[in-house]
Amino acid sequence: MTFKQKIKSHYQNLLSEKINELRFMISDLAQDAQNDAKGSAGDKHETALSMMHLEQEKLNQKLAEIIAQKNVVDKIDADAIHTKVALGSLVQTNEMLFYISAALPKIQLENKTIIAVSPQSPLGSQLLGKSIVTPNDLLGLGYVKEVIFNHYPINLHCIERSNDYHETTLNKVASATALR
């Protein structure tokens, strides 16, 4: 099994467990509501039933979100090799890997940290279709990694370079080479 297949499998198992857990909780709430309906009456009973129904609605909404995330992960072809960042790509930085899939918890696998990023997230949408090869691409990912890893309250925005990386003249947007 390749590393990317292991990541996909890990997330599928994680999501399946969460789906089963939520279904069990919803079933328990439905059964509790049914049992309460048999022998109680009055304002307290009605309030308790309303609270159970609200909780059940929240759990059903969460279940729908998790199922949608699992559907995204299930669609990924873990054997595909991408020349540009796409759904299912694994983008590597020095210490961390970004898995373009769905917004899922950070995991550790084979002593590597993997952060699952949704293609619709600010980072994911900026990475899609890009080739991560230039030094500035890698530097930018390093900054993103630090913001995520350290939970800094920073909103990240990608700005497309409008000049050559090693331009020697000072312009409105200067390269590091020109600044030196």
C-alpha positions as MATLAB code, in Angstrom:
seq = 'MTFKQKIKSHYQNLLSEKINELRFMISDLAQDAQNDAKGSAGDKHETALSMMHLEQEKLNQKLAEIIAQKNVVDKIDADAIHTKVALGSLVQTNEMLFYISAALPKIQLENKTIIAVSPQSPLGSQLLGKSIVTPNDLLGLGYVKEVIFNHYPINLHCIERSNDYHETTLNKVASATALR';
ca = [
       0.000    0.000    0.000;
       1.444    3.398   -0.991;
       1.702    6.235    1.505;
      -1.098    8.133   -0.248;
      -3.310    5.016   -0.101;
      -2.571    4.744    3.630;
      -3.594    8.373    4.160;
      -6.831    7.883    2.228;
      -7.590    4.672    4.113;
      -6.887    6.336    7.470;
      -9.286    9.193    6.705;
     -11.943    6.782    5.373;
     -11.742    4.770    8.608;
     -11.832    7.930   10.730;
     -14.918    9.196    8.903;
     -16.654    5.793    8.991;
     -16.150    5.619   12.755;
     -17.578    9.132   13.153;
     -20.581    8.247   10.964;
     -21.303    5.128   13.033;
     -20.913    7.088   16.270;
     -23.337    9.796   15.110;
     -25.879    7.246   13.870;
     -25.753    5.505   17.257;
     -26.281    8.813   19.078;
     -29.225    9.710   16.823;
     -30.771    6.284   17.351;
     -30.376    6.617   21.132;
     -32.049   10.022   21.112;
     -34.948    8.732   19.012;
     -35.424    5.805   21.372;
     -35.267    8.076   24.446;
     -37.870   10.396   22.909;
     -40.103    7.446   22.110;
     -39.796    6.080   25.664;
     -40.489    9.500   27.191;
     -43.585    9.900   25.029;
     -45.142    6.733   26.484;
     -45.449    7.726   30.122;
     -45.093   11.480   30.596;
     -47.138   14.598   30.094;
     -46.879   18.253   31.003;
     -44.630   21.240   30.325;
     -41.413   19.617   31.550;
     -42.038   16.638   29.292;
     -42.732   18.861   26.261;
     -39.564   20.896   26.937;
     -37.465   17.737   27.257;
     -38.885   16.384   23.987;
     -38.180   19.679   22.215;
     -34.596   19.661   23.486;
     -34.138   16.068   22.278;
     -35.492   16.977   18.838;
     -33.149   19.981   18.597;
     -30.197   17.795   19.554;
     -31.287   15.193   17.016;
     -31.446   17.865   14.286;
     -27.910   19.048   15.152;
     -26.616   15.477   15.028;
     -28.370   14.843   11.686;
     -26.776   17.995   10.259;
     -23.341   16.915   11.505;
     -23.929   13.428   10.072;
     -24.737   14.922    6.653;
     -21.497   16.956    6.767;
     -19.402   13.909    7.672;
     -21.052   11.794    4.950;
     -20.296   14.554    2.411;
     -16.646   14.596    3.539;
     -16.443   10.812    3.255;
     -17.922   10.977   -0.261;
     -15.147   13.406   -1.252;
     -12.426   11.158    0.199;
     -13.996    8.057   -1.400;
     -13.839    9.705   -4.861;
     -10.081   10.298   -4.622;
      -7.900    8.082   -6.787;
      -4.991    7.423   -4.433;
      -2.982    5.896   -7.290;
      -3.133    9.020   -9.466;
       0.076   10.953  -10.008;
      -0.576   14.667  -10.414;
       1.663   17.088  -12.282;
      -0.376   19.938  -10.815;
      -2.175   20.156   -7.478;
      -5.623   18.518   -7.697;
      -8.080   16.643   -5.501;
      -6.070   13.823   -3.939;
      -2.683   15.546   -4.283;
      -0.169   15.316   -1.501;
       1.809   18.575   -1.232;
       4.986   18.209    0.812;
       6.782   20.883    2.818;
       9.879   20.334    4.958;
       7.969   18.924    7.934;
       4.352   18.552    6.905;
       2.141   17.201    4.150;
      -1.045   18.809    2.836;
      -3.596   16.304    1.527;
      -6.040   18.002   -0.844;
      -9.313   16.294    0.042;
     -11.733   17.652    2.655;
     -11.271   19.742    5.792;
     -10.347   16.955    8.211;
      -8.321   16.652   11.421;
      -4.549   16.724   11.355;
      -3.094   13.206   11.622;
       0.279   11.573   12.214;
       1.235    8.688    9.948;
       4.681    7.108    9.683;
       6.125    9.976   11.751;
       4.773   12.565    9.315;
       2.140   15.211    9.982;
      -0.651   15.339    7.421;
      -3.152   18.176    7.212;
      -6.198   17.504    5.066;
      -7.194   20.662    3.206;
     -10.437   21.237    1.357;
     -10.081   22.454   -2.244;
     -12.634   25.159   -1.335;
     -10.526   26.498    1.567;
      -8.417   29.625    0.960;
      -5.225   27.548    0.885;
      -6.747   24.721   -1.172;
      -8.236   27.048   -3.771;
      -4.883   28.781   -4.194;
      -3.003   25.488   -4.536;
      -5.367   23.868   -7.074;
      -3.866   23.749  -10.546;
      -0.465   24.993   -9.388;
       2.888   23.314   -9.762;
       4.785   23.629   -6.488;
       8.327   23.903   -7.792;
       9.743   27.400   -7.319;
      11.541   28.488   -4.146;
       8.798   31.030   -3.379;
       6.098   28.342   -3.619;
       7.945   26.290   -1.030;
       8.603   29.351    1.147;
       4.911   30.290    1.023;
       3.910   26.767    2.059;
       6.416   27.016    4.906;
       4.653   30.168    6.147;
       1.246   28.478    5.883;
       2.554   25.476    7.807;
       3.779   27.693   10.650;
       0.481   29.601   10.839;
      -1.492   26.345   11.010;
       0.889   24.510   13.318;
       1.111   27.394   15.798;
      -2.576   28.423   15.530;
      -1.633   32.028   14.744;
      -4.689   34.282   14.217;
      -3.566   35.215   10.712;
      -5.689   35.286    7.559;
      -3.593   34.027    4.669;
      -3.857   35.530    1.182;
      -1.931   34.348   -1.857;
      -0.638   37.034   -4.197;
       0.441   35.983   -7.661;
       3.946   37.114   -8.594;
       3.950   39.658  -11.411;
       7.687   39.669  -12.145;
      10.601   37.270  -12.532;
      11.932   35.598   -9.386;
      15.458   36.834  -10.010;
      14.696   40.243  -11.528;
      17.547   42.649  -10.733;
      15.720   45.976  -11.183;
      13.591   47.526   -8.467;
       9.939   47.704   -9.466;
       6.671   48.119   -7.582;
       7.007   44.425   -6.627;
      10.702   43.665   -6.213;
      12.431   40.306   -6.097;
      14.784   39.418   -3.253;
      17.604   39.515   -5.805;
      16.811   43.167   -6.629;
      16.562   44.075   -2.947;
      19.985   42.599   -2.214;
];
